[in-house]
Amino acid sequence: MKTAIWLYLFMFVAIFDLHAQYPILSPFALSLGATPSFIGLILGVYSITHLPGNLIAGYGVDKYGSKAFIIGSLIVAGIVLIFQSMVTDPWQLLFVRSISGFVLAFLSPACMSLLARIARDRIQQGKLMAGNGMVHTLASVVSPAAGAYLVSKLGFTTAFTVLGWGLIITGVLAIFGVREHRSSQTNDKGMISGEGAHSLPDRTDDGAGETGVRPDGMPSIPWLFYSIPLALSCSQGILFFELPLLKQSMGSILTSGVLFSLVSLGALVTLSLMFLNRVSPFSRTVFGSLALALVFFGMAVGWPIPLHLSLFMLGMAKGVVYPAIASLLAAITSSKRYGRVFSLLSIAYSIGAFLGPLIAGHTRDMISPYFIAFFVLMLALVMLPLRTFLRPEPA
């Protein structure tokens, strides 16, 4: 459990640094002379450069373990963030953000894979994933407001420098804190027993993206399932692009930080409802995504619910969906493939996070970006091969 605590610390610092930049990055880019469409590109390029890093991390973590990737990702990302404090034009910021996106792409698959490996059984694995979601949410609750406060007191340059040194110091601590568990204590086949086992098909690929069982006996994951995390991150990318530019937050970075924190507070509420872990992770994924889509639709049509409450509701839906996806993938995946599966999950998140702000930046004058968020979420739910997951387990 000491390793889990260290991993939670590393993820907390990384998420804190990332979310602390959400309310300040757009104003920083505007101060450098960037246009709204170019800001969308700056926000999105961070995610698209995740892709090669995710691909490398997926196979690298399975082959070489997680520790080296965790340490290197934290230290190099901190150095890059210090360089970010020195940029003087939008193109330089775009370049630095692209490098930052690549190096941080290794952190999440490495941490998630190690968390899944140190679990004794599926129940403990679910608890560790829920704990990771709690840490993620706690970091994202305080970090937007903290980042905005740093900028208001110290300015952009000093704020980015402080955040960069935070990552570097954490990376050094990882050298002593992470203990590699290469030998899995989880049962590759036993992990699919119990909750959620009924949702696994026992059949081969039918050519429609609904694959069945691999040679190692574990059920393979339908490719269309990854449309859910892609749509989720796309909708969040749209939200993170829009919030700093809203009339309610224009001219006040602190106000923008508070709006971001409201989303995280909502997620913290649902993460605290431990009884939700008794519900099938697949059900939580579907109904949480549906709730998220409906709130975005309400915001798009201008429903009477205040913005602050709407953001809180978005966060509550996020608190249901994100841990559920991680738990579902861990439960139906062989421990030998955790690195690759979680890298695919990160890739889906990265593509969505790239497309979200990019689309919002080019369409916000023509259509509400919140409607686009609603549309992509509903499209992902429609595409999801429900019969694959709902088919009873053969006797």
BELJO-V157106 format. One record per helix or strand of 3 or more residues. SS is the DSSP state (H for helix, E for strand). FROM is the first residue (numbers start at 1). LEN is the number of residues. If there is no record, write none. Layout:
# BELJO-V157106
SS|FROM|LEN  SS|FROM|LEN
This chain:
# BELJO-V157106
H|2|19  H|22|10  H|36|13  H|50|15  H|67|18  H|90|29  H|122|33  H|156|22  H|190|3  H|197|3  H|223|21  H|253|19  H|274|5  H|281|20  H|307|25  H|335|29  H|369|15  H|386|5
